[in-house]
Amino acid sequence: MDSPVAVVGGSGRLGRLIVQRLLDRGETVRALGRTVQPARRLLPPGATFTPGDVRDPATLAEPLAWTSAVVFCVEPGTDDEGPDRPEATLYLGLRNVLEAATAGGARPHVVLVSQLHATHRGHPLNAYGRVLDWRRAGEELLREWGLPYTVVRPGWLIDDHAAGDRVRLEQGDQGFGQVSRTDVADACVQALYSPSATGVTFEMFNEPGSRLTDWEQAFAALETDRVVVA
Ligand SMILES: NC(=O)c1ccc[n+]([C@@H]2O[C@H](COP(=O)([O-])OP(=O)(O)OC[C@H]3O[C@@H](n4cnc5c(N)ncnc54)[C@H](OP(=O)(O)O)[C@@H]3O)[C@@H](O)[C@H]2O)c1
């Protein structure tokens, strides 16, 4: 890509895997998160870390200026009130990120890491700060923003392939299962290089079987979202 890729939440467990994959492809990577020390210790060499809090637009302007792509993989809090509530990070925070990333007319491809059950208002998870409602609101905000985008809804994240090596992509938010962070990182990065991943939303799970090798083909089998992007 001809300008940097920003990974918001790039110091986290999933974010670091995404950062590494982008560096492996020769991209210039800007990782953002709130906490400096663990990030500098944990991030792969070659990534630039900038302290950035999605709730504070002043911290986002510089690292998100004129990027080719933005991956958003921020972990929300779970309280109903207070600065870390899901509304503040997953909705208002995402809006701050989109505003910073499109300043001056920039049009990065945005990959949003959401979660399974994002459309299930009555799910018990929604008792935690209405996290599912704010996930869904963030997804809708991104779809309507008019940028090229991909929404990835992982199942329960794990750090191994205990659920199997095969990746299953689904749509309709009816599935359930686990998925490895490495596969989700692959999906987030592959989406940036696969034309078929633009304007789609999908869930991800692992199951027994062989590893996915042709991501473009897997994305091409998905339905494009109702809101068509330019
Ligand atoms: N756990 C699951 O089963 C599951 C399932 C589906 C989807 N997900 C989602 O997948 C994503 C990645 O998960 P993970 O396990 O890799 O999370 P993680 O290790 O907790 O990493 C979260 C990242 O978000 C950053 N962050 C938190 N608040 C922030 C803020 N206000 N501004 C900027 N950065 C902020 C953290 O850095 P600082 O703390 O330094 O800010 C960290 O880099 C999250 O969105 C998560 O909700 C998780």
The ligand as a Gaussian input file, in Angstrom:
#p B3LYP/6-31G(d) Opt

LIG

0 1
 N      -12.649000     -12.350000      23.646000
 C      -13.466000     -12.841000      22.724000
 O      -13.877000     -14.004000      22.784000
 C      -13.899000     -11.965000      21.583000
 C      -14.842000     -12.442000      20.671000
 C      -15.183000     -11.653000      19.576000
 C      -14.596000     -10.401000      19.405000
 N      -13.695000      -9.957000      20.326000
 C      -13.079000      -8.643000      20.075000
 O      -11.838000      -8.837000      19.418000
 C      -11.011000      -7.674000      19.634000
 C       -9.613000      -8.069000      20.052000
 O       -9.663000      -8.853000      21.233000
 P       -8.327000      -9.168000      22.073000
 O       -8.634000     -10.331000      22.924000
 O       -7.138000      -9.199000      21.189000
 O       -8.267000      -7.844000      22.981000
 P       -7.092000      -7.314000      23.909000
 O       -5.930000      -8.233000      23.935000
 O       -7.731000      -6.964000      25.224000
 O       -6.631000      -5.966000      23.160000
 C       -7.458000      -4.860000      23.141000
 C       -6.701000      -3.668000      22.609000
 O       -7.571000      -2.525000      22.688000
 C       -6.808000      -1.430000      23.208000
 N       -7.736000      -0.468000      23.784000
 C       -8.633000      -0.648000      24.788000
 N       -9.300000       0.495000      25.033000
 C       -8.813000       1.415000      24.154000
 C       -9.093000       2.790000      23.905000
 N      -10.010000       3.458000      24.635000
 N       -8.418000       3.435000      22.914000
 C       -7.482000       2.768000      22.173000
 N       -7.173000       1.467000      22.370000
 C       -7.825000       0.795000      23.349000
 C       -5.870000      -2.097000      24.194000
 O       -4.745000      -1.306000      24.529000
 P       -4.725000      -0.370000      25.855000
 O       -5.407000      -1.152000      26.940000
 O       -3.298000      -0.063000      26.082000
 O       -5.506000       0.823000      25.449000
 C       -5.440000      -3.297000      23.372000
 O       -4.443000      -2.912000      22.445000
 C      -11.759000      -6.825000      20.667000
 O      -12.547000      -5.855000      20.000000
 C      -12.693000      -7.849000      21.292000
 O      -13.808000      -7.254000      21.917000
 C      -13.333000     -10.702000      21.389000

